[in-house]
């Protein structure tokens, strides 16, 4: 049950973040920034980093970015090859 709760919370977080319509990539003043996928081991970009880069550059729409975020967290075999990374994300504790 705990694992499914973590998955649902992850999906909800990515959905909320993907639905915001901000033109700026800078966080609001006084708030820490959140970089989805910034949990790699420092040796490259995670799948979430690659997805976020393309979304930031306008190459992905909201529906696909949310779908690919979920795949990156829960079903990497469904990710397009472009977003598959060998850099592992740190597990949620």
N, C-alpha and C positions, 0 to 999 in steps of 0.2 A: 504494500500500500504506500509506503514511503516513497518508493521510486516513481510511482505514477503521480504522486502529489508534486514531486520535484519537476517532472515533465510538464504537468499542467501549469505550474507556476512559471516555468521557463517559456512556454508557449504564450502565456498571457503577457509576460514582460515584453517579449519580442513583438507581439501584436500591437501593444500600446506604443512602443517605441517606433514601430513602422507606420503607424497611422498619424503621426504628428506631421504637420505641414510647415516646417521651419525652413526658411530660405537661408539661414545662417547655420554654419556648422559649429559655431562657438557656443559654449554653454551659457545660460543666463548668468549675469553677474552674481557672485556670491554662492554659486552652486558648483559642485564638483562635476567634471565631465564623466560620461559613461561611454566607454568604447566597447561595444559588443565584440567579443572574441579577443579582447586584449589580455587573454589569460594564457597565452602561449608560453613556451619556455625560452623565448628570446632568440631563437635560432631561425626565425622566419615568420611568415604570416600563417595564421590559422585559416580554416575554411570561412569562419565568420568574418575575419579581417578582409578576405578577398571579396566576400559578398558585400560587406559594407563599403568597400572602395568603389565597386561598380554602382552601388546605389547612390553614393555621394556624387559620382561622375555622371549620373543620369542614364546609366545603361540598364538599370532594372527599375521596374515600377513597384508600387507598394505591394501588390498581390504576390508577385514573384519573390521579392525580397523576404517577405514574411514566410513564404513556403520554403525557400532555401535556408532560411535561418532555422526553421524547425528540422529540416533534413540534416543540417550540419550538427545539430544537437542530438537528434534521435535516430536518423536513418541515413547515414552517409552514403550508402549504396544507391540512394535515389538522387544524389547530387549530380549535376552535370560535371563532366571531367574538369572543366575550367575552375571549379570551386573546390575540388578535392585537394586536400593538403596533407602532407605527412607530419606536420607540426601538430602535436597533441594539445588539446585544451586541458586546463587544470580542472579536475572534478569539483563539483559543487559540494560543499560540506555543510 
